[in-house]
């Protein structure tokens, strides 16, 4: 990969992060969500929740699938890292991310969104409240990775 691959991945992540930030800010007055609040949300607020889930998932996916490999290529640290956990561990070792385990927690949250619980607003509210905090963390990781990568451009 070239620096262009990193720059392209960075720009896509930036778009997802901006839209994720907007949805977080829009939902802030409703937080923390409860089962009762969730079942009485206006259609627009439900749409913003959907936007949040979509952008959380897309940012997490893009960082893992595109940005992280591009950073490893940029730093010439890619080597033979076929397993994703090996890539995460290398990123942690070189200081691009603070913790491989922290990233796995974010991926687990994204996977939780793949399971829909329309019949259980209690579970939905709990997942969303947890994800609100994790989204902030993911955006901090994005900033950290980008600061790290800028040294190699």
QUIDA-V798874 format. One record per helix or strand of 2 or more residues. SS is the DSSP state (h for helix, s for strand). FROM is the first residue (numbers start at 1). LEN is the number of residues. If there is no record, write none. Layout:
ss=SS from=FROM len=LEN
ss=SS from=FROM len=LEN
//
This chain:
ss=h from=3 len=28
ss=h from=35 len=5
ss=h from=43 len=32
ss=h from=84 len=10
ss=h from=100 len=15
ss=h from=121 len=30
//
